[in-house]
Each structure stands twice: as C-alpha cells, then as structure tokens.
C-alpha cells in the first residue's frame, strides 16, 4: 500500500459509499477501485470502437457507414437507458 492517496467527498457521499460497500461485503476502497477499473476512459472507448470497426471489416469486407454507426449508438443508448429499442 505504498502508492496510496485519498479523495475528498461529502459526508453524505461517504456514508452512501459505506452503505453500498457494506451491502456488498467489501470496503469503500474496493468499491471505488472497482468503479474506476470497470469504467472505460474516452480513449479506451475509441480504441474499442476502432477494434470493432476492424472486426466488422474483416467479417463483412466493409466498415459501417457513419449513419449506421449513429443508429447503432442510438440503439445501444436506448437499451442502456431501459427504453423500448423500437422507440425512435
């Protein structure tokens, strides 16, 4: 634990983190580390998108158009928000 730091949050946030950690049988530290490790950065998202385009190109022989990518992105956002995928 030589490479440690601290973060400042409100008392309410600290209490919520403590409750969440307790419910999951873990610590606030582990909870925050899991959040940070489990959420990609914008650069990581861009890298994943490029890998996906390359995979599609190798399978389909072409890459999707910008319009197709926008539609796919919109669908994924609606699915992530729990909305009806058919809603436009």
N, C-alpha and C positions, 0 to 999 in steps of 0.2 A: 504494500500500500504506500510505497514511497512517492508515487506520482498521483497525488490527490489534490483536489481543490474543493471549494464549496460554492454553492449558489444561493442567492437570496430570493426568497419567495414570501408572499404574505403569510401571516399566521393561518388564515383560512385555507390557503393552498397547502401549506404544510400539514394541517390537520386532515385535509381530504386525502393527501398522498399517504398519510399514516393509516387512515382507514382502509384505503384501497390495498395497501401493502399487507395489512393485517388480514383482510379477507382472502388474499391470495397466498397467505403464508410465506411472505417474503419481506424484504426490507424496502424502505424508501429508496435507498441507494440502488438496489437491484431493479426496482420498478423504473426508475429514471434511466438506468443504463439500458434496460430492455427497450424502452421507448426510443432512446437515441439510436440504438443499433438496429431497431426494426423499422425505422422510417427513413427512406432514401432521401438523399440530397437532390437538388435540381440536376446537378452534374450526373449523379447516378441514374436518375430518370432518363436523361438524354442518352446516356450510354445504353440503357436497356432498350430505348426506342430504336437506336441505331442497330443494335443486335437483332431486334425483331424485324426491322426492315431487311436486313441481310438474310435472315432466315426465310422470310417471305420471298425474297428474290431468288433464293436457291430452290425453293419448292415450286413457286409459281412461274419463275422465269421473268418476273417483273416486280416492281415495287408498287404499293398502292398510291393512288393519286392523293394530292393534298385534301381534296374533298372527301375521299374515302376515309382518310385518317381522321379528319374532323368529325365525320359521322361516328366512327368507332369510338373516338374520345368522348363524344357526347353520350353515346350509349353506356360506356363504362362509368361515366359520372352519374348518370341516372340510376344505374344499378347500384352504385356505391351509396347513393342517397336513399335507396329503398323505394325508388319511384317505379312506376309501370314502364318497362322497356318500350312498350308500344307508343307511349306518350311522346309527342314531338314538340 
